[in-house]
Amino acid sequence: MEEKEILKVCSELVGEITEEQTMLEESFYVRGDQKNASEQFIGLSSLELVEFIIMLEEHYKIAVTNEEVMKFIQMRDIVEFIKKELMIQRERELEIEAASQRLFGE
């Protein structure tokens, strides 16, 4: 999955939470606690961020640990995490498919 597609989904999910249409960029910060006032944030409170992570988990059928969430500084961190998790899912699917073919000759 391409970064643009992931950012589009993330933007839609944030829009559902905030009821505002937005287009996130990889450079946007996840939390509003950075020091530079010129930095752009995704605009979610702590509770909304939790809701956003849950929505990501449901949409992509992935699990995001608290440790991973703490590593999310910018949107690019979330995008890279999702890409990695989707690649792992795809590898598992291919392994299962190969094992099934070996067992059942399909």
N, C-alpha and C positions, 0 to 999 in steps of 0.2 A: 504494500500500500504506500502511496506517495505521501510526502509531507503535506502537500496542499490539501489532499483529501482528509487527512487527520485533522489539520487545522480547521477545515470547514466543519467537520463534525464537532470539534471542540467549541467552535464559535456558536454553532446551533445549540449545543447543550448549555453554554453560558447564557445565551439568549433566552432559553427556556427558564433559567433560574432568575435572571435579572429583568426579564420581560422587556429587554432592549435588544435591538439588532446590532450586532457587532462583528467585526472581522478581526480575529486575533492574528498576531504575527509571532514568529518564533522568538523574537527579541523581547516580547512582553514578559514582565515579571509576574510570578504566581502570587506572591504576597506583597502587601504594601508597606513592608518594614525596611525597605532599602533607603539609603541616605539621600540619594540624588533626586531632587524634586522633578527633574525633567524626564525621569524614567517612566515608562508606561506600564500599567498593571492591568491584569485581567478584570479587576474590579469586584472581587468577591470577598465577602466577610469570611471569617474562619468557618462558620457553620455552612455557608454557601459553598466553600471549597470542599468540605466533606461531602456535601450533596453532589457536587460536580464529579468528584472521584468515584462515588457510588454509581453515578450515571455512566461514567467511562467504563467501569467494570461491567456493568450490565450490557452496554452497547457492544463492547469488544469481546465480552465473555473472558475477561482476564481478572486476575487478582492483584491488587495493589496493597502492599504492606505499608504500615506506618513508617517503617524505615525508608521505603522508597519515596513516600510522600515528602519526607523531610529533605530528600535530595532534589526535589523539584524547585529550582530557583526561577528558571525561565520556561516559557512554553516549549522551547526546543528540547528541554529535558523530558517533558511529558511526551512529546512527539517521538523522541528516540526510544523512550521506554515502551511505548505502544508498538513501535516498529519491531523492537526486539521481541516482545511478547508474541506478536503475531507471527514472526518468523519461527519461534519455538513451537507455537501451535501447529504451523504448517509442517515442520519437520516431524512432529509426533504423528500427524495424520499420514504422512508418507511412510513412516515406519510401520504404522498399523496396517496400512494398505499393502505394503510389501510382505508383512507377516501373514496377512490374510491370504494373499496370493500363494505363498509358500505352503500354507496349511491346506487350503481348499482348491488350489489350482485354478482360481478364477482369473 
